[in-house]
Amino acid sequence: MTSDVAHLWRLLKWGRTLAKHGALRGIEQDPLTPPQVRRLARVARFGARIPATPQYARALQDIGPAAIKLGQALSTRPDLVGAKAAENLSQLQDNLPPAPFAAIKQVIETSFDAPLESLFSEFDPEPVGAASIAQVHRAVTTEGRQVAVKVLRPGVEEEFAKALETYEWSAAHVERMGGELERLRPRLVVAHFRQWTARELDLQREAASASELRENMVAEPNFHIPEIDWRRTARRVLTLEWLDGIKLNDRDALVAAGYDTRKLAETLVRGFLRQAVVDGFFHADLHQGNLFALCDGRIAAIDFGIMGRIDRRARMWLAEILYGLITGNYRRVAEIHFEAQYVPSHHSVDEFATALRAAGEPIRGLPVKDISVGRMLESLFAITRDFDMPTQPHLLLLQKTMVMEEGVATALDPDINMWETAEPFLREWIRGELGPEAYYADRITETVRAMKLIPKLIHRMDQYYPPFGAAPPPPPLPEIAVIRRPNWLSYLAVALLSGAAGAGMMALLF
């Protein structure tokens, strides 16, 4: 178990780096910051040249790969870091110097217990991309197929494990401060970040996610998911179909090649809605670098390390909320929030509907280019504070992906109206899910399931009430008390997690 001193030393180094890039200015200026934390922020920047505009993304890039991923996660939480910081963090690109080819080759050969030449007839030693967790190489299989090979960086798991320990330690101390910090639940944010990185560090799970998404997206033929080469995929290596296309972040190249950018944007919106609303399993990292326009006009996605999943009930709530906002039915949107217990019951449904109207009406019918995102977010965050709405863990990735996907669609077509594009799809799906046919189908399903339980119920009744003359059941076994020695290490861990408030996570959250 890492000591408190080790955690504090890491935080001091990170804090100094953040301070040099002006990333601690928000802590000093925020009136809600505890005095002792404000003093630590001042100490961290002592003697450093502070830029006029905070450079959050650059600071986290200097700290290292785990900080880059944390920054990408925090870019989805403007309620935690503020709208301006979230916008800056969204620029994080984890383009890093590649690992030596000899180390990458060793990872591949160790994963399959075979020489590289027996798996690939050609393998480009220069990667096409190098990120914080893995790098990608172009190759040709021994069967002659063009593939992309994604390989984990050597030692990346150990580096992330150390950083995650300190993030968790810091978040626990920050949450103990109570108030607004407790409502925002930083420990839960870090817990989701741990889940997020655990998936990304297991490339076999990423392959399974891509395979599942490929099956689901058969219903959207214009949205392509590459095929997995399972024979050449393991925990540290992922091999999949090579894609030739133009990245969606190069709009000029798309226009020059004759692509219909408006159609691409509409395809992206439909593809995301199909994943999130219909299937409940969605690609949660749909930024421009992970999306390609293929030569036949389809959109293709890559990088399936971050995936989201929501159950049917939450999808129903989501669809009704979106449709209610599109049509201006704020009363129904408010009712859904109370039904889902997103808003504590002591608040008024009518007052919540009025607050939603105040945030929604100014932007209805406008193209995205005419909407002030900062003003909209400010309104929404005020609503969450005024109505004591806690963070909803299962919606964090969804919220992030919706914002990211909207940004990509807007870059393709600045005049697109996301609400109007989504409305026909949502109306059709809601009619299918909430219409009379769906209602009676659900009732029939529930009745059949209940009938299947009857034989088991009769069997259990026979066990508790045996027929006359049958041998009595054996007496129950006596309970045995088990005495365990106290685990003092566990007690110490609990004490550390619930101890006095410290400076830790504040430096990372603001």
Residue pairs with C-beta under 8 A, 6 or more apart in sequence:
1 489
1 492
1 493
2 162
2 165
2 166
2 169
4 169
4 496
6 166
7 165
7 166
7 169
7 170
7 504
8 502
10 162
10 163
10 166
11 166
11 170
11 503
11 504
11 507
12 44
14 63
14 67
14 507
14 508
15 24
15 40
15 41
15 44
15 503
15 507
16 44
16 48
17 59
17 62
17 63
18 24
18 44
18 59
18 63
18 507
18 508
19 41
19 44
19 45
19 48
19 50
20 45
20 48
20 49
20 50
20 59
21 51
21 54
21 55
21 56
21 58
21 59
21 62
22 50
22 51
22 52
22 53
22 54
22 55
23 54
23 55
23 56
23 59
23 507
23 510
24 41
24 44
24 45
24 507
24 510
25 50
25 54
26 54
26 81
26 82
26 85
26 510
27 33
27 37
27 38
27 41
27 506
27 507
27 510
28 38
28 41
28 42
30 510
32 179
32 180
33 41
33 506
33 510
34 177
34 501
36 503
37 503
37 506
40 503
41 506
41 507
44 507
54 85
54 88
55 88
56 71
56 81
56 85
56 88
56 89
57 71
57 88
57 89
57 91
57 92
60 67
60 68
60 70
60 71
60 89
60 92
61 67
61 68
61 92
61 94
64 132
64 159
64 163
65 94
65 96
65 132
65 133
65 153
65 156
65 159
65 160
66 132
66 159
66 160
66 162
66 163
66 164
66 197
67 163
68 92
68 94
68 132
69 94
69 132
69 133
69 160
69 193
69 196
69 197
69 200
70 163
70 167
70 193
70 508
71 89
71 92
72 89
72 92
72 94
73 189
73 192
73 193
73 196
74 80
74 81
74 85
74 86
74 89
74 189
74 508
74 509
75 81
75 86
75 89
75 90
75 92
75 400
76 86
76 396
76 397
76 399
76 400
76 403
77 86
77 189
77 396
78 85
78 86
78 87
78 377
78 381
79 184
79 381
79 384
79 391
80 184
80 186
80 189
80 509
80 510
81 89
81 509
81 510
82 510
83 373
83 374
83 377
83 378
84 374
85 510
90 404
90 407
93 289
94 131
94 132
94 133
95 129
95 130
95 131
96 130
96 131
96 132
97 130
98 126
98 127
98 130
98 135
99 130
99 135
99 153
99 154
101 125
101 126
103 154
104 127
104 135
104 137
104 151
104 154
105 116
106 154
107 151
107 152
107 154
107 236
107 237
108 116
108 119
108 149
108 151
108 237
109 115
109 116
110 236
111 234
111 235
111 236
111 237
112 119
112 232
112 234
112 237
116 123
118 142
119 141
119 142
119 232
120 139
120 140
120 141
120 142
120 147
120 149
120 232
121 140
121 141
121 142
121 144
122 139
122 140
123 137
123 139
123 140
123 149
124 137
124 138
124 139
125 137
126 137
127 135
127 136
127 137
128 136
128 137
128 138
128 148
129 135
129 136
130 136
132 153
132 156
133 152
133 153
133 156
133 197
133 200
133 201
133 305
134 150
134 151
134 152
134 153
134 156
134 203
135 150
135 151
135 153
136 148
136 149
136 150
136 151
137 148
137 149
137 151
138 146
138 147
138 148
138 149
138 242
139 146
139 147
139 148
139 149
139 239
140 146
140 147
141 147
141 229
141 232
141 239
145 229
145 241
145 242
146 241
146 242
147 229
147 232
147 239
147 240
147 241
147 242
148 226
148 239
148 240
148 241
148 242
148 243
148 302
149 232
149 237
149 238
149 239
150 203
150 237
150 238
150 239
150 240
151 236
151 237
151 238
152 201
152 203
152 236
152 237
156 201
157 201
160 197
160 201
164 190
164 193
164 194
164 197
166 504
167 190
167 193
167 505
167 508
168 187
168 190
168 191
168 194
168 497
169 496
169 497
169 504
170 502
170 504
170 505
170 506
170 508
171 186
171 187
171 189
171 190
171 504
171 505
172 187
172 496
172 497
172 498
172 499
173 499
173 500
173 501
173 502
173 503
173 504
173 505
174 181
174 186
174 501
174 502
174 504
174 505
174 506
174 509
175 181
175 182
175 185
175 186
175 187
176 498
176 499
176 500
176 501
177 501
180 385
183 388
183 390
183 391
184 391
185 390
185 391
186 505
186 509
188 391
188 393
189 391
189 396
190 505
192 393
192 396
192 397
196 306
196 397
199 205
199 206
199 209
199 305
199 306
199 307
200 206
200 305
200 306
202 235
203 233
203 234
203 235
203 236
203 237
203 238
203 305
204 233
204 234
204 235
204 238
206 238
206 304
206 305
207 228
207 230
207 233
207 238
207 240
207 304
209 304
209 305
209 307
210 225
210 226
210 228
210 240
210 304
211 228
212 281
213 225
213 275
213 281
213 283
213 301
213 304
213 307
214 225
214 226
214 227
214 228
216 274
216 275
216 279
216 281
217 223
217 224
217 225
217 271
217 274
217 275
219 274
219 278
220 267
220 270
220 271
220 274
221 298
222 267
222 270
222 271
222 297
222 298
222 299
223 267
223 268
223 270
223 271
223 274
223 298
223 299
223 300
223 301
224 243
224 294
224 298
224 299
224 300
224 301
225 300
225 301
226 240
226 241
226 242
226 243
226 300
226 302
227 240
227 241
228 238
228 239
228 240
228 241
229 239
229 240
229 241
231 239
232 239
233 239
233 240
240 302
243 292
243 294
243 300
243 302
244 294
244 295
245 292
245 293
245 294
245 295
245 300
246 253
246 254
246 257
246 259
246 292
246 293
247 288
247 289
247 291
247 292
247 293
248 254
248 264
248 268
248 288
248 291
248 292
248 293
248 299
248 408
248 411
248 412
249 288
249 289
249 411
251 261
251 411
251 412
254 261
254 264
254 293
254 412
255 261
257 293
259 293
259 297
260 297
261 412
261 413
262 412
262 413
262 416
263 297
264 293
264 297
264 299
264 412
264 413
265 408
265 409
265 410
265 412
265 413
265 416
265 421
266 416
266 421
267 298
267 299
268 286
268 291
268 299
268 405
268 408
268 409
268 412
269 405
269 409
269 418
269 421
269 422
269 425
270 425
271 299
271 301
272 282
272 283
272 286
272 401
272 402
272 405
273 422
273 425
273 426
273 429
274 425
275 281
275 282
275 283
276 282
276 308
276 310
276 315
276 318
276 398
276 401
276 402
277 315
277 318
277 319
277 425
277 426
277 429
278 315
278 429
280 309
280 310
280 311
280 312
280 314
280 315
281 307
281 308
281 309
282 307
282 308
282 309
282 398
282 401
283 290
283 301
283 304
283 306
283 307
283 401
284 306
284 307
284 308
284 397
284 398
284 400
284 401
285 303
285 305
285 306
285 401
285 404
286 301
286 401
286 404
286 405
286 408
287 404
287 407
287 408
288 408
288 411
290 301
290 302
290 303
291 299
291 300
291 301
291 302
291 408
292 299
292 300
292 301
292 302
293 299
293 300
294 300
306 397
308 397
308 398
308 401
310 318
310 394
310 395
310 398
314 340
314 394
314 395
316 433
316 434
317 336
317 339
317 340
318 398
319 426
319 429
319 430
319 433
320 332
320 333
320 336
320 430
321 333
321 336
321 337
322 422
322 426
323 329
323 423
323 426
323 427
323 430
324 330
324 332
324 333
324 336
325 333
325 356
325 360
325 419
326 364
326 419
326 420
326 422
326 423
326 426
327 423
328 357
328 360
328 361
328 364
330 353
330 354
330 356
330 357
330 360
331 349
331 350
331 353
333 353
333 356
334 343
334 349
334 350
334 352
334 353
334 356
335 349
337 343
337 352
338 345
338 349
338 352
342 389
342 392
343 352
343 387
343 388
343 389
344 387
344 388
344 389
347 387
347 388
352 383
352 387
355 383
355 386
355 387
356 383
358 379
359 376
359 379
359 380
359 383
362 375
362 376
363 371
363 376
364 419
365 417
365 419
365 420
366 417
367 414
367 415
367 416
367 417
368 406
368 409
368 410
368 414
368 416
368 417
368 418
369 410
369 414
369 415
383 389
406 418
409 416
409 418
409 421
410 416
410 418
432 438
463 473
466 472
466 473
